[in-house]
Amino acid sequence: MKEWTREEKYRVLGDPEEIRDLHENIQKSNYRQIFHVQPVTGLLNDPNGFVYHNGEWHLFYQWCPWGAVHGLKYWYHVVSKDLIKWENLGVCIRPDTEYDNKGAYSGSALPTGDALYLYYTGNHRDRNWLRTPYTLVVALKDNGEPEKILPPLFGPEAGYTEHQRDPKIIFNEENQTYYIIIGAQTYDKHGCILVYRSKDPLEGWEFAGQLKVPGFEDFGSMWECPSIERISGKDILIFCPQHLKLDGRGDSIHHNGYILGRMDFDTLTFHPDGSFHVLDFGFDSYAAECAAQKLMNKNAAVLVAWMGLPDAAYPVTDEEEWSGCLTLPRELTIRGRRLIQKPLESLKKLRGEAVDPAKHRLPRECEMEVICGNEAGVGDAAGADSLVDRLTLDVSRDNLMLSLFTKPDGSGGLHLTFEARAGVIEVDRSDLTNRFNTQYGEVRSRPLEAGLRHLRIFIDSSSVEIFVNDGDAVFTSRVFPTEEEHGFALEGRAEVKIWTLEKAVRDDFVV
């Protein structure tokens, strides 16, 4: 695998022709996705600035054009009319000032009447490679032209380390005040959130203080990508704590999760109503970004995340000089004391041919529905339209094991197992040929208090997203099946439906 020098990683992209050959080469990859946003070249990580504005969904992602490496970051821009079909628009934010000379890092968006304002962290480094983070704004005019507004809104706050980044812009209607929250780290290595406020989105910003989250004063060494969303009258603090281990997460140390509670902007206190929950129980999910709450139904939001992790490697595509993709956008609601993530209803528009499950063969890109246990055989009330004959294997009324990406002899694969007595669902990817990030563990699990009733699974060329019990849990993982790993096997009482899926992402060379 290529060893990158600092000069190579932080090289400025001038003429797009410099990377045209790279784009053409990666089009030959067997693992390019057909319905997930992915990098035009190089590396994709955090989603940014996800918002609905002037009749379109705008989404940006962190982009390093040169290869599968975290180097000089740009904001790359994609748009959609329906959150399903995406079109490349090219680079929006370039690291071209003294304040962001080594990267335009993550942030958020605010839609207004005359422009879309994009807030991001400018990563400045001096000749000794010492970092200074700045919070900057770009006004994206309706003609598509970005205008960087200088000077920065503010620089780093004293009393905290250089790790201050990922501004999330929030408008609080009760006091008609704008807030920016920033992920940060104290000098004694505790993760936290800094809060700034202003009556104007472009000026007058002042440091308000550190967000108080009682009970979470010592919860990881850094909090990235913070957000506060409001759904069904409840506030949700979403953030990514780093360098801690959680039950059921193997040896992974970077997490993507949330706390339900109540936000008090007067005292800068988020009052938790319960514990920290991970957003996604799979192997590869981080840096969740919700569409701007100002324009969303108060009972739901839309969430998208990076299908990857910091400090993780994806050798199969890394060797092809590209890496990363985003998750499918998901409808985010509250059920009881948990967030629920459901596939968007409009995804059904991508369904193509119905596939006979009795052949035990998975199309390379497909949707699978599994109706489990006593729900099996109840017809349309249990799930989607009945488009194919169903397969029922009555091995056990309690337990279920579904193996995806099996070899022709039925061996291997990614195993999804539900043990009814323990009430736990488990995903194990250790039996796949292409194994990676094994040091973090190859098994992920989640307790299911109400048992297993339903699975909805989306398989793209190099990913799998498993929605359990109508969004009660999600397991997202990158996978790199070989040519012979396209079967499936099922043990347990269940009915299966499978559809091919049509291409939804235009992989055009637009820079």
Secondary structure, 3 states (H helix, E strand, C coil): CCCCCHHHHCCCCCCHHHHHHHHHHHCCCCCCCCCCCCCCCEEEEEEEEEEEECCEEEEEEEEECCCCCCCCCEEEEEEECCCCCEEEEEEEECCCCCCCCCCEEEEEEEECCCEEEEEEEEEEECCCCCEEEEEEEEEEECCCCEEEEEEEEECCCCCECCCCEEEEEEEECCCCEEEEEEEEEECCCCEEEEEEEECECCECCEEEEECECCCCCCCCCEEEEEEEEEECCEEEEEEEEECCCCCCCCCCCECCEEEEEEEECCCCEEEECCCCEECCCCCCCEEEEECCHHHCCCCCEEEEEECCCCCCCCHHHHCCCEECCECCCEEEEEECCEEEEEECHHHHHHEEEEECHHHCECCCCEEEEEEEHHHCCCHHHHCCCCCCCCEECCCCCCCEEEEEEECCCCCCEEEEEEECCCCEEEEEEEECCCCCCHHHCCEEEEECCCCCCEEEEEEECCEEEEEECCCCEEEEEECCCCCCCCEEEEECCEEEEEEEECCCEECCCCC
